[in-house]
Amino acid sequence: DISLTLLKHTFVESQIHIKNLALLGRDLKKILIVDNTKENFRYQPDNGILVHTWYDCLNDRVLHDLSHILKMIIATRPHDIRSE
C-alpha cells in the first residue's frame, strides 16, 4: 500500500515533514525524490530534485516539464542516479 510506505519514511520535525529515504530499505543510488520543499529531503539532499510549488495552480506543469530529464536519466541507466 503506497500510503503505508509513505508513512514509514516520513516524520514531522519542527512542523516540517521530513522524508528519510534510507528507511525505505531500497538502494539510494536508484531513488529520486521530487518535492517543492527542500527540507523534505534534507537527509538525502543528493537524491532530491527541488521544484516550484504546485499548490493551487490549475496550470501546473512541474512534472511535465521535468519528464524530459527523468526520461533521459532512465534511458542512460546510471550506476548512481545521484550523480545525474
C-alpha positions as a Python dict, from the first residue, in 0.01 Angstrom:
ca = {
    (1, 'D'): (0, 0, 0),
    (2, 'I'): (153, 331, -112),
    (3, 'S'): (15, 536, 176),
    (4, 'L'): (171, 300, 430),
    (5, 'T'): (506, 320, 253),
    (6, 'L'): (496, 699, 271),
    (7, 'L'): (422, 694, 641),
    (8, 'K'): (715, 465, 711),
    (9, 'H'): (975, 712, 587),
    (10, 'T'): (812, 1045, 676),
    (11, 'F'): (808, 1215, 1012),
    (12, 'V'): (744, 1566, 1141),
    (13, 'E'): (1029, 1775, 1276),
    (14, 'S'): (962, 2140, 1369),
    (15, 'Q'): (635, 2131, 1172),
    (16, 'I'): (817, 2014, 855),
    (17, 'H'): (756, 1672, 705),
    (18, 'I'): (1098, 1515, 667),
    (19, 'K'): (1138, 1221, 431),
    (20, 'N'): (1416, 979, 513),
    (21, 'L'): (1462, 765, 203),
    (22, 'A'): (1703, 534, 385),
    (23, 'L'): (1405, 398, 579),
    (24, 'L'): (1255, 260, 258),
    (25, 'G'): (1513, -18, 254),
    (26, 'R'): (1600, 46, -111),
    (27, 'D'): (1927, 129, -281),
    (28, 'L'): (1970, 507, -254),
    (29, 'K'): (2167, 501, -580),
    (30, 'K'): (1836, 430, -755),
    (31, 'I'): (1596, 670, -579),
    (32, 'L'): (1499, 1028, -658),
    (33, 'I'): (1255, 1245, -471),
    (34, 'V'): (1077, 1533, -641),
    (35, 'D'): (946, 1784, -390),
    (36, 'N'): (864, 2151, -354),
    (37, 'T'): (1024, 2182, -9),
    (38, 'K'): (1400, 2131, 17),
    (39, 'E'): (1378, 2041, 386),
    (40, 'N'): (1174, 1734, 294),
    (41, 'F'): (1485, 1564, 159),
    (42, 'R'): (1744, 1708, 398),
    (43, 'Y'): (1878, 1363, 492),
    (44, 'Q'): (1948, 1270, 130),
    (45, 'P'): (1999, 1604, -50),
    (46, 'D'): (2172, 1436, -345),
    (47, 'N'): (1858, 1234, -410),
    (48, 'G'): (1631, 1538, -427),
    (49, 'I'): (1503, 1748, -712),
    (50, 'L'): (1359, 2074, -588),
    (51, 'V'): (1065, 2208, -791),
    (52, 'H'): (835, 2506, -767),
    (53, 'T'): (521, 2454, -565),
    (54, 'W'): (212, 2335, -749),
    (55, 'Y'): (-47, 2402, -480),
    (56, 'D'): (-347, 2599, -605),
    (57, 'C'): (-200, 2609, -955),
    (58, 'L'): (-450, 2494, -1215),
    (59, 'N'): (-185, 2519, -1489),
    (60, 'D'): (80, 2316, -1306),
    (61, 'R'): (338, 2164, -1541),
    (62, 'V'): (611, 2074, -1295),
    (63, 'L'): (619, 1701, -1363),
    (64, 'H'): (554, 1750, -1732),
    (65, 'D'): (848, 1989, -1759),
    (66, 'L'): (1068, 1751, -1558),
    (67, 'S'): (968, 1444, -1758),
    (68, 'H'): (1232, 1502, -2028),
    (69, 'I'): (1511, 1495, -1770),
    (70, 'L'): (1365, 1194, -1590),
    (71, 'K'): (1329, 1001, -1917),
    (72, 'M'): (1689, 1084, -2005),
    (73, 'I'): (1808, 952, -1668),
    (74, 'I'): (1610, 632, -1719),
    (75, 'A'): (1749, 587, -2071),
    (76, 'T'): (2113, 626, -1960),
    (77, 'R'): (2069, 387, -1665),
    (78, 'P'): (2338, 548, -1448),
    (79, 'H'): (2514, 341, -1184),
    (80, 'D'): (2433, 609, -927),
    (81, 'I'): (2136, 834, -1001),
    (82, 'R'): (2263, 1094, -753),
    (83, 'S'): (2545, 1190, -987),
    (84, 'E'): (2297, 1283, -1257),
}
